[in-house]
Amino acid sequence: MARLLKAVAWGVAVLIGLLLLAVGIGFLLPAEHTASAERVVAGSPESVWAVITDIEGMPHWRPGVISTERLSARDGLEVWRESGPTGSMTIQVTASESPERLVTRIADQDLPFGGTWTYELRPAAEGHRTRITLIEDGEIYNPFFRFVARFILGYEGTMEAYLDGLETRMEERGG
């Protein structure tokens, strides 16, 4: 029994040590980062624009988005709340140049992260297709989350999942 307790104590100590190491490394990482992801999807820039700006349609194709709620516009630009398994956040459009460029930002101030996503849409050389580039200018305030985002999830992980969902949605629509 004493041997088991000693092993459990060592296991807990190692786990605590690893967590402290992750937090320490997180403190050394900058809070700000820029990341990007790009994909060619079916459809014209206008049809892709229609999908990415359809607030009510987002839960049907976006991974991790269970529901959306349109909120009152600010400065004439769209605002909505996205809800998913890890909670909800408010998104605000800060620039909109249909069908070429959209910039959104996380409007909530009480989250452990924030930042903007810039969507750039260009006709692709491959026929009736669109090249979409996502650029994240993000901030991660919590050092443990900085460690996880940098070394476990990757800064591009959420953008790649978004593009996977968009690609599938555009194929379903036939472009």
C-alpha positions as CSV (number, residue, x, y, z in Angstrom):
1,M,0.0,0.0,0.0
2,A,2.8,2.4,0.8
3,R,4.4,1.6,-2.5
4,L,1.2,2.5,-4.3
5,L,0.8,5.8,-2.4
6,K,4.4,6.6,-3.3
7,A,3.8,5.9,-7.0
8,V,0.7,8.0,-7.0
9,A,2.5,10.9,-5.2
10,W,5.3,10.7,-7.8
11,G,2.7,10.7,-10.6
12,V,1.0,13.7,-9.2
13,A,4.3,15.5,-8.7
14,V,5.4,14.8,-12.4
15,L,2.0,16.0,-13.6
16,I,2.2,19.2,-11.6
17,G,5.8,19.7,-12.8
18,L,4.7,19.3,-16.5
19,L,1.9,21.8,-16.0
20,L,4.3,24.3,-14.4
21,L,6.7,23.8,-17.3
22,A,4.0,24.4,-19.8
23,V,2.9,27.6,-18.0
24,G,6.6,28.7,-17.8
25,I,7.1,28.2,-21.5
26,G,3.8,29.9,-22.2
27,F,5.1,33.0,-20.3
28,L,8.1,33.1,-22.7
29,L,5.9,33.0,-25.8
30,P,4.5,36.3,-27.1
31,A,0.8,36.9,-26.5
32,E,0.3,38.0,-30.1
33,H,0.7,35.9,-33.2
34,T,-0.2,35.9,-36.9
35,A,-1.1,32.7,-38.7
36,S,-2.7,31.9,-42.0
37,A,-4.3,29.1,-44.0
38,E,-5.4,29.0,-47.6
39,R,-7.7,26.7,-49.7
40,V,-9.2,26.6,-53.1
41,V,-12.9,25.8,-52.9
42,A,-15.7,25.3,-55.4
43,G,-17.7,28.3,-56.5
44,S,-17.2,31.9,-57.5
45,P,-16.1,34.5,-54.9
46,E,-19.7,35.7,-54.8
47,S,-21.1,32.3,-53.9
48,V,-18.3,31.7,-51.3
49,W,-19.0,35.2,-49.9
50,A,-22.7,34.3,-49.6
51,V,-21.9,31.2,-47.5
52,I,-19.3,32.8,-45.2
53,T,-21.5,35.8,-44.5
54,D,-24.7,33.8,-43.9
55,I,-24.9,34.0,-40.1
56,E,-27.9,31.8,-39.7
57,G,-26.4,29.1,-41.9
58,M,-23.1,28.8,-40.0
59,P,-24.1,26.0,-37.6
60,H,-24.9,23.8,-40.7
61,W,-21.3,23.7,-41.9
62,R,-18.9,25.2,-39.4
63,P,-17.2,22.7,-37.0
64,G,-17.7,23.7,-33.4
65,V,-20.5,26.1,-34.0
66,I,-23.8,24.8,-32.6
67,S,-25.9,27.9,-32.9
68,T,-25.6,31.6,-33.9
69,E,-27.6,34.6,-32.8
70,R,-27.7,37.8,-34.8
71,L,-27.2,40.8,-32.6
72,S,-27.8,44.5,-33.2
73,A,-25.4,45.9,-35.8
74,R,-22.6,48.3,-34.7
75,D,-21.6,51.1,-37.0
76,G,-23.7,49.5,-39.7
77,L,-21.8,46.2,-39.6
78,E,-22.9,42.7,-38.6
79,V,-22.6,41.4,-35.1
80,W,-23.5,37.9,-33.9
81,R,-22.9,35.4,-31.1
82,E,-21.6,31.9,-31.9
83,S,-22.2,29.1,-29.4
84,G,-20.3,25.8,-29.3
85,P,-19.3,23.1,-26.9
86,T,-16.8,25.3,-25.1
87,G,-19.0,28.3,-24.7
88,S,-20.0,31.4,-26.7
89,M,-18.3,34.5,-28.2
90,T,-19.4,37.6,-29.9
91,I,-18.1,38.3,-33.4
92,Q,-18.2,41.7,-35.0
93,V,-17.5,42.6,-38.6
94,T,-15.0,45.5,-38.8
95,A,-14.5,45.7,-42.6
96,S,-16.6,44.3,-45.5
97,E,-15.7,44.6,-49.2
98,S,-17.9,42.1,-50.9
99,P,-16.9,39.7,-52.4
100,E,-13.1,40.2,-51.8
101,R,-12.3,41.0,-48.2
102,L,-14.0,40.5,-44.8
103,V,-12.5,41.3,-41.4
104,T,-14.1,40.1,-38.2
105,R,-13.0,40.4,-34.6
106,I,-13.8,38.8,-31.3
107,A,-15.8,41.5,-29.5
108,D,-15.8,39.9,-26.1
109,Q,-13.3,41.4,-23.6
110,D,-13.5,38.6,-21.0
111,L,-12.1,35.7,-23.0
112,P,-8.6,34.2,-22.6
113,F,-8.0,35.1,-26.3
114,G,-8.9,37.7,-28.9
115,G,-8.1,39.0,-32.3
116,T,-9.2,39.2,-35.9
117,W,-9.7,37.0,-38.9
118,T,-9.2,38.5,-42.3
119,Y,-10.9,36.6,-45.2
120,E,-9.5,37.3,-48.7
121,L,-11.3,35.8,-51.7
122,R,-9.9,35.7,-55.2
123,P,-10.9,33.8,-58.3
124,A,-8.7,30.8,-58.7
125,A,-7.1,29.8,-61.9
126,E,-8.8,26.4,-61.7
127,G,-12.1,27.4,-63.4
128,H,-15.2,28.1,-61.3
129,R,-13.3,28.1,-58.0
130,T,-12.2,30.6,-55.3
131,R,-8.9,30.9,-53.4
132,I,-9.7,31.8,-49.9
133,T,-7.0,33.0,-47.5
134,L,-7.6,33.3,-43.8
135,I,-5.3,35.5,-41.7
136,E,-5.5,35.4,-37.9
137,D,-4.0,38.2,-35.9
138,G,-4.6,36.7,-32.5
139,E,-3.8,37.3,-28.9
140,I,-3.7,34.7,-26.2
141,Y,-3.7,36.2,-22.8
142,N,-3.4,33.0,-20.7
143,P,0.2,31.5,-20.7
144,F,-1.0,27.9,-20.5
145,F,-3.4,28.5,-23.5
146,R,-0.5,30.1,-25.4
147,F,1.5,26.9,-24.8
148,V,-1.4,24.7,-25.9
149,A,-2.1,26.8,-29.0
150,R,1.5,26.9,-30.1
151,F,2.6,23.3,-29.4
152,I,-0.5,21.2,-29.3
153,L,-3.3,22.6,-31.3
154,G,-1.3,24.8,-33.7
155,Y,-2.3,28.4,-34.5
156,E,-3.7,27.2,-37.8
157,G,-5.9,24.4,-36.4
158,T,-9.2,26.4,-36.1
159,M,-8.7,28.0,-39.5
160,E,-8.0,24.6,-41.1
161,A,-11.2,23.2,-39.6
162,Y,-13.1,26.2,-40.8
163,L,-11.7,25.7,-44.4
164,D,-12.6,22.0,-44.2
165,G,-16.2,22.8,-43.4
166,L,-16.3,25.5,-46.0
167,E,-14.9,23.2,-48.7
168,T,-17.5,20.5,-47.9
169,R,-20.3,23.1,-47.9
170,M,-19.3,24.5,-51.2
171,E,-19.1,21.0,-52.7
172,E,-22.5,20.2,-51.4
173,R,-23.9,23.4,-53.0
174,G,-22.2,22.5,-56.3
175,G,-20.1,25.6,-56.1
